[in-house]
Amino acid sequence: MFDDFFGKDKDGNQPKDEHMGVNKLMKEIEAYAKIVLPSNDGVLGGGTTHLCFVAMKKGIPKLPKSFTSVPIVVTPKDSRPKEEIINNVIENKKINQRL
C-alpha cells in the first residue's frame, strides 16, 4: 500500500513532477494488480492525494467494490491538545522573525 499517489483536481491541477514519486513507481512496478482508491482529498497548490494498493502475486482477494467506488473521506485530527499547538505556532513565529 502506498500513500501520496497524486491525481488532478477538478480544475485539472496536480503537484509538480518532483512530488510524483509514487506515481512514477506505480508505472514502473510489474505487479499482478494495481488499484488507486478514489479520493477528493485536496493538496496544497492543486491536485488530489490517493492511497494505492499493489498485489505482487495471484490469489490475493480483490478489494470490495465499496472500497474502490466511493472516495475516501479524510477527517484530520490533531494529535496534540489545541493549546499546545497554538503555543508552538506562537513560539515558531518568534523564531522565524529572528531569522
Secondary structure, 3 states (H helix, E strand, C coil): CEEEEEECCCCCCCCCHHHCHHHHHHHHCCCCEEEECCECCECCCCCEEEEEEEECCCCCCCCCHHHHHCCECCCCCCCCCHHHHHHHHHHHHHHHHHC
